[in-house]
Amino acid sequence: MNNVIDLSIPVAEVLDQHPEVLELLLGLGFAPLANPQMRETVGRQVSLLQGASMHGLPLEKIKEVFEVNGYEVTGF
């Protein structure tokens, strides 16, 4: 399994590659991702970097959560 999360690609692509990280993203505050329709529409256009900026989430916190859960983080 490839445990690399690229923050610069669309959220939907990240979830296509790593569906298990949805719970991590919800826990970080990406609440709109709970809605499958939002994941398929906005998620195809917005990267995790853009989403973090829109929701005021610090990139260091996102990076930390992914790394603690065994992922390498790129694209920031």
C-alpha positions in Angstrom: 0.0 0.0 0.0 1.2 3.5 -0.9 1.0 5.6 2.2 1.6 9.0 0.6 -1.0 11.7 0.9 -0.5 14.6 -1.6 -2.2 17.7 -0.2 -2.2 19.4 -3.6 -4.5 17.0 -5.4 -8.3 17.1 -5.2 -9.8 15.7 -2.1 -11.8 13.1 -4.1 -8.6 11.7 -5.6 -7.1 11.4 -2.2 -10.2 9.5 -1.0 -10.1 7.3 -4.2 -6.6 6.3 -3.3 -7.1 6.1 0.5 -10.8 5.8 1.4 -9.8 5.0 5.0 -8.6 8.6 5.6 -12.2 9.9 5.4 -12.6 9.5 9.1 -9.3 11.4 9.7 -10.5 14.2 7.5 -13.9 14.4 9.3 -12.1 14.5 12.6 -9.9 17.4 11.4 -13.0 19.4 10.6 -13.7 18.7 7.0 -17.4 18.3 7.9 -18.7 18.8 4.3 -17.0 15.5 3.3 -19.5 13.6 5.4 -21.9 14.2 2.5 -21.1 11.9 -0.5 -22.5 14.4 -2.9 -20.1 17.1 -1.7 -17.2 14.6 -2.0 -18.2 14.0 -5.6 -18.8 17.6 -6.6 -16.6 20.0 -4.6 -14.2 17.2 -3.8 -13.3 16.8 -7.5 -12.3 20.5 -7.6 -10.8 21.4 -4.3 -7.5 20.1 -2.9 -6.8 19.4 0.7 -4.6 22.6 0.7 -7.5 24.7 -0.6 -10.0 23.0 1.8 -7.7 23.7 4.8 -7.4 27.3 3.8 -11.2 27.6 3.3 -11.9 26.1 6.8 -9.0 27.8 8.6 -7.3 24.5 9.4 -3.6 24.7 10.0 -1.5 22.6 7.6 0.8 21.5 10.4 -2.1 19.9 12.2 -3.3 18.0 9.1 0.3 16.9 8.4 0.7 15.7 12.0 -2.5 13.7 12.0 -1.6 11.9 8.8 1.9 11.2 9.9 0.8 9.8 13.3 -1.5 7.5 11.4 1.4 6.2 9.2 1.2 8.4 6.1 3.8 10.5 4.4 2.6 13.9 3.5 3.6 15.8 0.3 2.4 18.6 -1.8 2.5 21.5 0.6 
